[in-house]
Amino acid sequence: MARPDKLPKFLSDEEVGRLLGQPNERYFSPQRDKLMMRVQLSAGLRPGEVVALKPENIDFNSGRIDIREGKSAKDCVVLVGNRLIEDLQAWMERRPGSEWLFPTSKGRKVDTSYLRRSVKRYAEEAGLGELNRISPHTLRHTFATKLYRSAGSIRRVQKALGHSDLSATMIYTHVAQEELETDMKGLWE
């Protein structure tokens, strides 16, 4: 059994709404930041995979995102919903010419340290407690937790996260077990 301090930190739906409500999309960088966070929440990508995305990695017809040389130099495929795809299409009109999907205003690749700082800043602005627990990886954990709750299949979560070893994914079953215990204890109280 995983130790409680080793369980993944994740955001509730309400916390996600508050976090995504912070960036002012009228401006270039906040719109880009919000889209990067939404991609992480919708596809479970690692921070390095998000900043390395290129426009040709997105199939705007099917909602397919091809991850090229992710962790351990592995390729994988993820799917996202229509609303995010529509927002990414609109982003394509606004972004500067660049090889990167989410470039800086000068067309350069965004650094993962920038992504970490921006997620923390938006979390602070949203009034989310325990700021030390909120990072881009928290968004990946939030995706995995939500997917596990919805699909009920640890193998599907494993495939979506690109884990080669199932034991790396099993931590999400502990989260569900804790929630089940809480729900059962409160059933008749």
C-alpha positions in Angstrom: 0.0 0.0 0.0 1.3 3.4 -0.9 2.1 5.8 1.9 -0.4 8.7 2.2 2.4 11.3 1.4 3.1 9.4 -1.8 -0.4 9.5 -3.1 -0.9 11.7 -6.1 -2.2 15.2 -5.5 -5.2 16.2 -7.7 -7.7 19.0 -8.0 -11.5 18.7 -7.6 -13.7 19.9 -10.5 -14.4 23.1 -8.5 -10.7 23.8 -8.1 -10.1 23.1 -11.8 -12.8 25.6 -12.6 -11.3 28.2 -10.4 -7.8 27.6 -11.8 -8.9 27.9 -15.4 -10.9 31.0 -14.5 -7.8 33.0 -13.8 -6.0 33.6 -17.2 -7.4 36.6 -19.0 -7.8 35.2 -22.5 -7.8 38.6 -24.1 -4.1 38.6 -23.9 -1.7 36.3 -25.7 0.3 34.6 -22.9 -2.7 34.0 -20.5 -4.7 32.4 -23.4 -1.7 30.2 -24.3 -1.2 29.3 -20.6 -4.9 28.3 -20.2 -4.8 26.2 -23.3 -1.6 24.4 -22.1 -3.4 23.7 -18.8 -6.5 22.4 -20.6 -4.4 20.1 -22.7 -2.8 18.7 -19.6 -6.2 18.2 -17.9 -7.8 16.7 -21.0 -4.9 14.5 -22.2 -2.7 13.9 -19.2 0.4 15.1 -20.9 3.6 15.7 -19.0 4.8 19.3 -18.9 7.6 18.6 -21.3 5.2 17.0 -23.8 2.9 20.0 -23.7 5.6 22.5 -24.5 7.1 20.3 -27.2 3.8 20.0 -29.1 3.9 21.2 -32.7 0.8 22.1 -34.9 1.4 19.0 -37.0 0.9 16.8 -33.9 -2.8 17.8 -33.8 -5.4 16.2 -36.0 -8.2 18.8 -35.9 -10.7 16.5 -37.5 -10.4 13.5 -35.1 -9.2 15.2 -31.9 -6.1 13.1 -32.0 -2.8 14.4 -30.6 0.4 12.6 -31.4 3.1 12.8 -28.8 6.5 12.4 -30.4 9.3 11.1 -28.3 7.7 11.5 -24.9 9.2 10.1 -21.8 11.7 7.3 -22.6 11.6 8.5 -26.2 8.2 6.8 -26.7 5.5 8.0 -29.1 1.9 7.8 -28.1 -1.5 9.0 -29.1 -4.2 10.8 -27.0 -7.6 12.0 -27.9 -9.3 15.2 -26.7 -12.8 16.6 -27.0 -14.3 18.9 -29.6 -14.4 22.0 -27.4 -10.7 21.9 -26.8 -10.0 21.2 -30.5 -12.2 24.2 -31.5 -10.2 26.4 -29.0 -6.9 25.1 -30.4 -8.1 25.9 -33.9 -8.9 29.4 -32.8 -5.4 29.6 -31.2 -3.8 28.7 -34.5 -5.1 32.0 -35.9 -3.6 34.0 -33.1 -0.2 32.4 -32.4 2.9 33.7 -34.1 4.5 31.8 -36.8 6.6 29.1 -35.0 7.3 25.4 -35.1 5.7 25.2 -31.6 2.0 24.9 -30.9 2.4 27.0 -27.7 5.3 29.4 -28.5 6.4 32.5 -26.7 5.3 35.8 -28.3 8.6 35.8 -30.1 8.0 32.3 -31.5 10.4 30.4 -29.2 9.6 27.2 -27.3 8.1 27.8 -23.8 10.3 26.4 -21.1 8.8 23.9 -18.6 9.9 26.1 -15.7 7.7 28.8 -17.1 4.8 26.4 -17.2 5.5 25.4 -13.5 5.6 29.1 -12.4 2.4 30.0 -14.3 0.4 27.1 -12.9 1.5 28.1 -9.4 0.6 31.8 -10.0 -2.8 31.0 -11.4 -3.4 28.6 -8.4 -2.5 31.4 -6.0 -4.8 33.9 -7.8 -7.6 31.3 -7.6 -7.1 31.0 -3.9 -6.3 27.3 -4.0 -4.7 26.2 -0.7 -1.6 24.2 -0.3 0.2 25.9 -3.2 3.2 23.6 -2.7 1.0 20.7 -3.9 -0.1 22.4 -7.2 2.1 22.0 -10.3 1.7 21.0 -13.9 2.1 17.4 -12.7 -0.9 17.9 -10.5 -2.9 18.5 -13.7 -1.7 15.2 -15.0 -2.7 13.5 -11.8 -6.1 15.2 -12.0 -6.6 13.8 -15.5 -5.6 10.3 -14.4 -7.8 10.4 -11.3 -10.8 11.6 -13.3 -10.2 9.1 -16.1 -10.0 6.2 -13.5 -13.2 7.3 -11.8 -15.0 7.5 -15.2 -13.5 4.5 -17.0 -13.0 2.3 -13.9 -10.1 0.6 -15.8 -6.6 0.9 -14.6 -5.3 -0.5 -17.9 -7.0 2.4 -19.8 -5.4 4.9 -17.4 -2.0 3.1 -18.0 -2.4 3.4 -21.7 -3.5 7.1 -21.6 -0.6 8.0 -19.4 1.9 6.1 -21.4 3.2 4.1 -18.5 5.0 0.9 -19.6 4.8 -0.6 -16.1 1.3 -1.0 -14.6 2.7 -0.6 -11.0 3.3 3.1 -11.9 -0.4 3.5 -12.6 -1.7 1.5 -9.6 -1.4 4.5 -7.3 -4.7 5.8 -8.7 -6.5 2.8 -7.3 -5.5 3.9 -3.8 -7.1 7.2 -4.4 -10.4 5.5 -5.4 -10.1 3.2 -2.4 -9.8 6.1 0.0 -12.8 7.8 -1.6 -14.8 4.5 -1.4 -14.0 4.2 2.3 -15.2 7.8 3.0 -18.4 7.2 1.0 -19.2 4.0 2.8 -18.5 5.4 6.3 -20.8 8.3 5.6 -23.6 6.3 4.1 -26.0 6.3 7.0 -24.7 9.2 9.1 
